[in-house]
Amino acid sequence: MRTLVLMTTVALAFAAAAWAETEIRIEDNKFVPANAVVPRGEMIKWTNYGAVVHTSTSDTQIWDSGDIRPNQFYKRKFNQTGTFPYHCEYHAAMRGTIRVTDTPVTPESFGRVKALFR
């Protein structure tokens, strides 16, 4: 019985990791949060809660969401570690950064993660 419970727990943990997703809210002229730290393999979902069209466009031409209209979203999975700055093509002041790490981001590591952006 213990083996079955352990196997089920491990399977659920892997499934949760596979479905992991971080949302970045696009509000009127800002990304919230502007800087996100995620583990490698995480899916980022940009959702436009604003009233106008925005984009999520890599500063280094890695990705371009195209237009994200109000109440729509764009998803991208980050499989490589590194720091990825991005912006909105229509609003120059809208800037953000995705930092992808090999270290899982947990509530206990949050203070350490915040230090990465200082």
C-alpha positions, 0 to 999 in steps of 0.5 A, spaced: 500 500 500 505 504 501 508 503 495 502 505 491 501 511 495 508 513 494 508 512 486 501 516 486 504 521 489 511 521 485 506 521 479 502 527 481 508 531 482 511 530 475 504 531 472 504 538 476 511 540 474 509 538 467 502 543 467 506 548 471 504 555 468 506 562 470 501 568 468 504 575 466 498 579 466 498 585 461 494 591 464 494 598 461 501 599 459 505 594 464 506 587 465 505 584 472 510 582 474 515 585 470 520 581 472 519 573 473 523 568 475 521 561 473 524 554 473 527 551 466 521 548 462 516 552 465 510 555 461 509 563 461 502 565 459 501 572 458 494 574 458 491 581 456 487 584 461 487 591 458 483 595 453 488 595 447 492 590 443 499 589 446 505 584 444 510 580 448 516 580 444 523 578 445 528 583 445 533 578 442 528 576 437 527 569 440 519 570 440 514 574 438 507 573 440 504 577 435 498 581 437 494 579 443 488 582 443 484 584 450 481 578 453 486 573 449 493 570 451 499 567 448 503 562 451 511 560 451 515 554 454 522 556 456 526 550 456 533 554 456 536 557 462 538 565 462 535 572 462 530 574 457 528 581 456 522 583 452 517 588 451 511 590 447 512 593 440 506 598 441 508 601 447 516 602 448 515 603 456 512 596 457 518 592 458 519 585 462 524 580 464 524 572 464 529 569 468 529 561 467 533 557 472 535 550 474 533 551 481 526 550 482 522 556 485 519 555 492 516 560 497 523 558 501 527 561 495 523 567 494 528 571 498 534 569 494 530 569 487 529 577 489 536 578 489 537 576 482 534 582 480 537 587 484 
